Every structure is written in C-alpha cells, then in structure tokens.
Amino acid sequence: MADIFERLIKNYGPIGQYRERAHGYFAFPKLEGEIGSKMKFRGQEMIVWSLNNYLGLANHPEVRKADADASAKYGLALPMGARMMSGNSDLHEQLERELAAFEFKEDAILMNYGYQGIMSAIDALCGRHDVVVYDAECHACIIDALRMIPGHRFVYKHNDVEDCEKQLIRAQALIDKQASGGILVITEGVFGMAGDQGKLKEITALKKKVAFRLLVDDAHGFGTLGKTGAGAGEEQGCQDEIDLYFSTFAKSMASIGAFMAGPRTIIDYIRYNIRSQIFAKSLPMPYVVGNLKRLELIRSKPELKAKLWKNALALQNGLKEKGFDIGKTDSVVTPVYMKGGVEEATAMVMDIRENYKIFCSIVVYPVIPKGHIIYRLIPTSDHTQEEIDLTLKAFSETKAKLDAGRYQSDLIPDMANK
Ligand SMILES: Cc1ncc(COP(=O)(O)O)c(C=O)c1O
C-alpha cells in the first residue's frame, strides 16, 4: 500500500521542486518596512513593483488611523459567528450599501476572501442543468469553482468573442435538449497577468443573440478603471449589462475581503445560500471599518487614480520606447515579455535585485510556456518618476545581458535562506 506522504515528498510540484535553492528569495520572499514604492528586502532598500497597492492606500495616513482606531475600539473578535447567526452588524450592512452604490447596483454581499468568496458564490448560483461559459484565462478561483459545480462548463479562447458566441450557441443547444437550465458567462474585467481588459462590451452585446447572465471578476479594475473607479464595466460603458460584479479588497483597497454586487433579489438569494459565508465567521469589525474608510478615499480622492495612471503610462511608454514587448495591456498591469529559460530568468532577477535594487516578480514555466519569461510590473500612485527612470535603465541593461547570453546557467542560483 502506498503512503500518501511518501508520494508527496517524491515530487514537490512544479515550483516546489526548486524550493531548496529558491525559498525566501524567488519564492516566499519577505518584504519589510512600511508598504510603499520602496521597501526592504534582505536588509537592502529596493524599488518595489510587485504589490497591487494600486492607489497607495496601504500606507495612507487616514487608512492607518482608521485601521488602528477600529482595532483599539473593537478588537478582532467582534462580531462573533457567521453573519446569518450572530455575526451581523450595522457597519457590515453599511459597507454593503456603499459598495452597491459605488458599483451602480441595487445590493451587495460581503465575503471574507475573494478566492473562497467567488468560488462559493458560483457554487450557490449554478444548478445541475446550468451551463457556465468562461474565458480560458480566468483566475484560479474561477477555474477551481468550476471543478465544484455539478453543471456543464464550456471554455472559450481567451478574449475571443467569436469563440464565446460559439460556446454560447453550444450551451443553448444543450439547455434546449435538457429543457432546463440557464447560462452564466464568467470573465474578468482585467486579466491580472497580461493586463488586457475583458471584452465586456462585445460580450454583453451577445445577449441580443443568446440569453445569459454575466458575472465579472474585476479584481484589478476596481478602483483603477472607469470615471469614478467603478471598474472595467464603467470604463467600457456597459456596467448596467454586468449582472453580477465581483471584486476582492486585496488590490486597490489594500485590505482583506471581497464583495459581489447585483440585483437585490439575487444578492439576497446568495446571502441565504453562500456556504463560505453561512458556515464561517464574518469579517472582523476593523476590516469593515477599514474598508469603509478606503472606499471613502477612493470616492473622494480621484487624484490617486490619476497619479496611478500617470505612472503606469510613463512606465509603459518608457518600456515601449526602449523596444520592450508589453503585449496587449490596456490597464495599469504592465507585463514585460522576454525569452529565456527558468535558470536564466532567475539569474536575471537576481541581478536586478542585487545590483539595481529593484524588486519585481517573474512568471516562468510551467505557469507560461517553456522558454518564455514574463516580468509583471505593478505601478502604483506611490511611485515616483525617478523610480520609473531607474527601472527603465535597469531593464535596458539587464535585457542586453540576457540577449548576450550572460545569464545562461544549468542551475537556478542558490539564494535560499539557510
Ligand atoms: C482576479 C482575481 N480574483 C480573485 C482573487 C482572490 O482574491 P483574494 O486575495 O481576496 O482571495 C484574486 C487575487 O487576489 C484575483 O487576482
């Protein structure tokens, strides 16, 4: 009989296999100090391009004060229990009302985390005869949700509206055959890796041909896109056609938690049927008060979004001028595409960190195809033009070294904490 533990330690998985050389440096690095565009990594100050602190709220004095005051007043215990049983409060309901209004929706429901929240909401929404039609590059939380649901799922090629229509027609045929069920389309407002917006306007136009409901995960659009910061739907002029709008608080809000907004009847249905909230303790009060403050600042300080975009465009235009491929981003997420193996990519990142004092994240095989490297740069409103210029210079110099084969090696550098 095979022992499960024995099998696991024979293969630590695609990234875990590198852990002995990578832990604490390439994986599980520790950024220290106040959150901002500069932080400490292994004792050295670095310009940081890895945090989704888009609007710089993480360390905003009003946010820090609201968090601290709420922690002192309430502690982390209150309220005790799940919302449905004993864990509800006026402030939880106020945050839901304010989020709904911000998204131009009737109602909203809070969730403790984005990942488990959206999974559980999809589980609550979909029955055995329903069909989910979804974008191939949806975030892991959506893909994982689809492994749970009993209904059918048809994937369409990333942001390919023609293929989406094809899958919708297939889904409709299946529903006709079953004589039961409906269609839920799931996509993202902004795809977090490549930075391209979901084609929400074109997808919502398909409602004229096939009846469906649309759920959009707008984790990266919330606060960064649209006139008021309401996200990708507002940006593209189709917010009303999004039936269910979802965002985590982990990005622009620099916090913990998430929400889904939509018609009052459906949000109420979710409220009474979402297992991750019914069977879990509600968000502690400091999170709720802290999130109310963050939302107030997003509404009242449009200059934060303006500064974010000024920085994002300076970074993106600078990279393009220097001949870098930044793909199809039309959000602030800034990918930089290069060619190279995992070993080269890690040597290059090490050079950027140690010699240029720039901290950024890379994505390599098996997350993306072999031989490709993506740097994922996240500008924030905290960054300065000087930091952008230093980063552009570092990228030019290290790219020249990559092209000259200077990072080639058979092993990833051994940088683990010993
Ligand atoms: C698109 C998207 N959806 C959902 C989540 C999960 O949110 P959370 O961190 O609140 O669990 C993330 C990452 O944070 C994300 O990028």
The ligand as an ORCA input file, in Angstrom:
! r2SCAN-3c Opt
* xyz 0 1
  C      -8.804     38.061    -10.488
  C      -8.734     37.672     -9.035
  N      -9.823     37.138     -8.454
  C      -9.793     36.759     -7.165
  C      -8.671     36.889     -6.379
  C      -8.676     36.374     -4.972
  O      -8.890     37.389     -4.046
  P      -8.409     37.235     -2.523
  O      -6.954     37.569     -2.473
  O      -9.263     38.236     -1.795
  O      -8.696     35.842     -2.081
  C      -7.518     37.454     -6.952
  C      -6.273     37.647     -6.153
  O      -6.185     38.222     -5.120
  C      -7.556     37.860     -8.308
  O      -6.481     38.405     -8.909
*
